[in-house]
């Protein structure tokens, strides 16, 4: 069953990518696009759709594995980068970087915004960690409460920044904060892939240790797991992945919450299996949501942000999962 689910998640990702490049506002032929590099179909598929689809796959995979890792670390199914304040802190860092003009056509310019988002995410994570460590009681509950507060502070900071810019710039920031997938610059896509790969490697490295943490901190320490080291590595890797994604796509919620929930019902809580499966299914989920967003253009004559689509789909689905879990 484990192998079947892992293979199925990979197949789902491949199918989603094929669907993402095949369909859109303009009909194309994949056969003609592959066989004739001078054709219009080639330009649409490989210049317009493929970079956007790859961005969606990277973002969805990264958000999903971070959500699964944080849920395993805190032993709380509600843990998610958006809830814990990581996304909010990253958004503040990326917003400030964009406002001061750190985006550019150079390799360095394309990499500075993710670095600023990383700094914001690490700062927010450090605040949440410091608060949770100094508060008596359940660490998982303290993390969630601190994340809600940090998110509120980040939202207030971004709102304050929007009052200092022109109306057109404020609308641009608002659209970006709702979460969107656009055609990325090649250098920005490569930089995002690098940041996400490093963070994912760290999370997969600690997958077995995250399983041991389910026994409790004291039991894990007796079994030779350095709990605080695993905790710090997981939080840093999560900040790295989320910061890089937020700097390119804006805030996209619910992917890191719903995908691990669905997989946990099928696979159980083994992080060694749950984390790699989250990569495939998470990437496929966001690519499909973006396909829905692009398809809505025909009826709405405008393209809704993919963050709105994930919220509209993920919110009700999460309520259904929560209700069925309570009945179980």
JOPEHU-V971466 format. One record per residue. N is the residue number from 1. RES is the residue in one letter. PHI is phi in whole degrees, -180 to 180 (999 if undefined). PSI is psi in whole degrees, 0 to 359 (none if undefined). D_LAST is the distance of its C-alpha to the last C-alpha in Angstrom with 1 decimal. Layout:
BEGIN
N|RES|PHI|PSI|D_LAST / N|RES|PHI|PSI|D_LAST
END
This chain:
BEGIN
1|X|999|319|22.0 / 2|X|-62|314|22.7 / 3|X|-64|321|26.1 / 4|X|-63|316|25.1 / 5|X|-67|319|22.7 / 6|X|-63|315|25.5 / 7|X|-65|321|28.1 / 8|X|-64|322|26.0 / 9|X|-65|322|25.6 / 10|X|-68|318|29.4 / 11|X|-63|320|30.2 / 12|X|-61|320|28.1 / 13|X|-65|315|30.2 / 14|X|-63|316|33.4 / 15|X|-63|318|32.6 / 16|X|-63|320|31.8 / 17|X|-64|317|35.1 / 18|X|-62|316|37.0 / 19|X|-64|321|35.6 / 20|X|-63|323|36.3 / 21|X|-87|346|39.9 / 22|X|-89|328|40.5 / 23|X|-118|152|39.5 / 24|X|176|199|40.6 / 25|X|-70|332|43.1 / 26|X|-114|132|45.8 / 27|X|-71|139|45.6 / 28|X|-137|166|46.6 / 29|X|-114|118|47.3 / 30|X|-65|324|45.8 / 31|X|-63|315|48.4 / 32|X|-69|323|51.2 / 33|X|-64|322|49.7 / 34|X|-77|323|49.6 / 35|X|-86|338|53.0 / 36|X|-129|94|55.0 / 37|X|-64|344|54.7 / 38|X|-91|0|57.2 / 39|X|-83|161|55.2 / 40|X|-65|325|53.3 / 41|X|-62|321|50.1 / 42|X|-62|315|50.4 / 43|X|-62|317|50.8 / 44|X|-67|315|47.7 / 45|X|-72|310|45.5 / 46|X|-95|342|46.6 / 47|X|-100|326|48.0 / 48|X|-103|304|45.6 / 49|X|-82|317|42.3 / 50|X|-59|312|41.9 / 51|X|-60|321|42.1 / 52|X|-68|319|39.6 / 53|X|-65|318|37.1 / 54|X|-64|323|37.6 / 55|X|-62|316|37.1 / 56|X|-63|319|33.8 / 57|X|-64|316|32.7 / 58|X|-64|314|33.8 / 59|X|-65|314|32.2 / 60|X|-64|318|28.8 / 61|X|-63|315|28.8 / 62|X|-65|314|29.9 / 63|X|-64|323|27.5 / 64|X|-70|315|24.5 / 65|X|-70|328|25.6 / 66|X|-66|316|26.4 / 67|X|-60|316|23.0 / 68|X|-64|321|21.4 / 69|X|-68|316|24.1 / 70|X|-66|323|23.7 / 71|X|-66|322|19.9 / 72|X|-71|320|20.7 / 73|X|-65|315|23.7 / 74|X|-93|356|22.2 / 75|X|54|44|18.8 / 76|X|-143|119|17.3 / 77|X|-69|350|15.4 / 78|X|-90|354|17.5 / 79|X|-68|134|20.7 / 80|X|-165|147|22.9 / 81|X|-57|326|26.7 / 82|X|-69|320|26.9 / 83|X|-73|323|25.0 / 84|X|-83|3|26.8 / 85|X|89|355|30.2 / 86|X|-64|315|31.4 / 87|X|-64|319|31.7 / 88|X|-63|315|33.5 / 89|X|-64|319|35.9 / 90|X|-63|322|36.6 / 91|X|-64|321|37.3 / 92|X|-63|313|39.8 / 93|X|-62|315|41.6 / 94|X|-68|322|41.7 / 95|X|-61|313|42.9 / 96|X|-64|321|45.7 / 97|X|-65|320|46.7 / 98|X|-67|320|46.9 / 99|X|-66|326|48.9 / 100|X|-89|2|51.5 / 101|X|83|38|51.9 / 102|X|-86|356|50.5 / 103|X|-81|148|49.5 / 104|X|-170|177|52.2 / 105|X|-86|346|53.3 / 106|X|-80|164|54.0 / 107|X|-61|318|51.7 / 108|X|-65|317|51.8 / 109|X|-63|322|51.1 / 110|X|-70|338|48.1 / 111|X|-95|344|46.7 / 112|X|-72|325|47.3 / 113|X|-64|313|44.7 / 114|X|-59|325|41.8 / 115|X|-66|319|43.6 / 116|X|-65|320|43.6 / 117|X|-65|322|39.9 / 118|X|-62|316|39.3 / 119|X|-61|317|41.3 / 120|X|-65|318|39.4 / 121|X|-66|319|36.0 / 122|X|-65|319|37.3 / 123|X|-62|316|38.7 / 124|X|-65|318|35.5 / 125|X|-64|320|33.5 / 126|X|-63|319|36.2 / 127|X|-63|314|35.9 / 128|X|-62|316|32.2 / 129|X|-64|317|32.6 / 130|X|-64|319|35.5 / 131|X|-67|314|33.7 / 132|X|-65|325|30.6 / 133|X|-71|331|32.8 / 134|X|-97|359|34.9 / 135|X|-102|128|32.2 / 136|X|-69|155|31.0 / 137|X|106|198|27.4 / 138|X|-67|126|24.4 / 139|X|-67|323|25.8 / 140|X|-63|315|22.7 / 141|X|-64|319|22.8 / 142|X|-63|320|26.6 / 143|X|-61|315|26.4 / 144|X|-66|316|24.3 / 145|X|-64|316|26.5 / 146|X|-64|323|29.6 / 147|X|-63|320|28.5 / 148|X|-61|317|28.1 / 149|X|-66|315|31.6 / 150|X|-63|322|33.2 / 151|X|-62|319|31.9 / 152|X|-64|318|33.5 / 153|X|-65|317|36.7 / 154|X|-63|318|36.7 / 155|X|-63|319|36.2 / 156|X|-65|320|39.1 / 157|X|-65|318|41.3 / 158|X|-67|319|40.8 / 159|X|-61|319|41.6 / 160|X|-64|319|44.7 / 161|X|-63|321|45.8 / 162|X|-64|333|45.5 / 163|X|-75|347|47.9 / 164|X|-97|357|50.5 / 165|X|-114|173|50.7 / 166|X|-69|163|52.0 / 167|X|-63|320|50.0 / 168|X|-65|319|49.8 / 169|X|-68|323|48.5 / 170|X|-64|321|46.0 / 171|X|-66|322|44.6 / 172|X|-63|317|44.5 / 173|X|-66|320|42.5 / 174|X|-62|315|40.1 / 175|X|-63|319|39.5 / 176|X|-65|321|39.0 / 177|X|-71|341|36.5 / 178|X|-79|349|34.4 / 179|X|91|122|34.0 / 180|X|-150|158|36.1 / 181|X|-120|123|37.1 / 182|X|-128|178|40.8 / 183|X|-74|112|43.4 / 184|X|-82|155|43.7 / 185|X|-65|142|46.9 / 186|X|-55|320|47.2 / 187|X|-67|321|47.8 / 188|X|-66|322|44.8 / 189|X|-67|319|42.6 / 190|X|-64|317|44.0 / 191|X|-62|317|43.7 / 192|X|-61|315|40.0 / 193|X|-60|322|39.4 / 194|X|-66|311|41.2 / 195|X|-61|314|39.2 / 196|X|-64|320|35.8 / 197|X|-63|318|36.9 / 198|X|-64|312|37.9 / 199|X|-63|317|34.7 / 200|X|-64|321|32.5 / 201|X|-61|319|34.7 / 202|X|-66|317|34.1 / 203|X|-65|318|30.3 / 204|X|-67|327|30.3 / 205|X|-62|325|32.8 / 206|X|-98|12|30.4 / 207|X|-59|314|27.3 / 208|X|-65|322|27.5 / 209|X|-67|326|28.3 / 210|X|-64|327|25.2 / 211|X|-63|318|23.2 / 212|X|-66|327|25.3 / 213|X|-63|340|24.6 / 214|X|-64|340|21.0 / 215|X|-79|350|22.6 / 216|X|109|154|24.2 / 217|X|-62|315|27.6 / 218|X|-64|314|29.6 / 219|X|-64|321|28.2 / 220|X|-65|320|28.8 / 221|X|-62|319|32.3 / 222|X|-66|333|33.1 / 223|X|-88|5|32.1 / 224|X|96|9|34.6 / 225|X|-91|127|32.6 / 226|X|-83|95|34.4 / 227|X|-59|313|31.5 / 228|X|-66|325|33.5 / 229|X|-66|316|35.1 / 230|X|-62|319|31.9 / 231|X|-62|313|30.7 / 232|X|-66|319|33.9 / 233|X|-63|317|34.1 / 234|X|-65|318|30.6 / 235|X|-67|320|31.4 / 236|X|-66|314|34.8 / 237|X|-62|321|33.6 / 238|X|-63|318|31.0 / 239|X|-64|321|33.8 / 240|X|-63|312|36.1 / 241|X|-66|310|33.8 / 242|X|-66|319|32.6 / 243|X|-60|316|36.2 / 244|X|-65|319|37.7 / 245|X|-68|313|35.2 / 246|X|-61|325|35.5 / 247|X|-65|338|39.3 / 248|X|-105|322|39.4 / 249|X|-106|346|36.5 / 250|X|81|196|35.9 / 251|X|-86|118|32.5 / 252|X|-124|114|29.7 / 253|X|-103|172|26.2 / 254|X|76|338|22.6 / 255|X|-65|314|23.5 / 256|X|-73|353|22.9 / 257|X|-100|315|19.5 / 258|X|-77|314|18.0 / 259|X|-59|311|19.4 / 260|X|-62|326|18.1 / 261|X|-61|312|14.5 / 262|X|-63|314|14.9 / 263|X|-67|325|16.7 / 264|X|-65|330|14.4 / 265|X|-69|334|11.7 / 266|X|-96|317|14.6 / 267|X|-97|341|16.8 / 268|X|89|197|14.9 / 269|X|-103|10|16.6 / 270|X|-68|109|20.2 / 271|X|-64|334|22.4 / 272|X|-64|335|25.2 / 273|X|-103|322|23.4 / 274|X|-65|320|21.2 / 275|X|-67|309|24.3 / 276|X|-65|327|26.6 / 277|X|-67|327|24.0 / 278|X|-64|328|23.5 / 279|X|-60|309|27.3 / 280|X|-68|310|27.5 / 281|X|-70|325|24.5 / 282|X|-65|315|25.3 / 283|X|-61|317|28.9 / 284|X|-64|321|28.2 / 285|X|-62|313|25.9 / 286|X|-71|326|28.6 / 287|X|-64|318|31.3 / 288|X|-67|319|29.7 / 289|X|-62|322|29.1 / 290|X|-68|325|32.8 / 291|X|-64|320|33.8 / 292|X|-64|319|32.1 / 293|X|-61|316|34.0 / 294|X|-68|322|37.3 / 295|X|-67|332|36.7 / 296|X|-68|345|36.3 / 297|X|-61|328|39.9 / 298|X|-65|326|41.2 / 299|X|-99|325|39.8 / 300|X|-93|344|39.8 / 301|X|59|23|43.0 / 302|X|-156|156|41.5 / 303|X|-104|111|38.9 / 304|X|-69|148|35.9 / 305|X|-61|144|34.9 / 306|X|-65|334|32.1 / 307|X|-62|326|30.4 / 308|X|-70|323|30.1 / 309|X|-66|315|28.6 / 310|X|-64|325|25.9 / 311|X|-70|318|25.1 / 312|X|-67|326|25.0 / 313|X|-85|315|22.8 / 314|X|-73|325|20.6 / 315|X|-60|302|20.0 / 316|X|-61|322|18.4 / 317|X|-63|320|16.4 / 318|X|-65|321|15.1 / 319|X|-63|321|14.1 / 320|X|-64|315|12.3 / 321|X|-63|320|10.4 / 322|X|-65|318|9.8 / 323|X|-67|317|8.7 / 324|X|-67|326|6.1 / 325|X|-66|320|5.0 / 326|X|-65|321|5.4 / 327|X|-66|321|3.8 / 328|X|-64|none|0.0
END
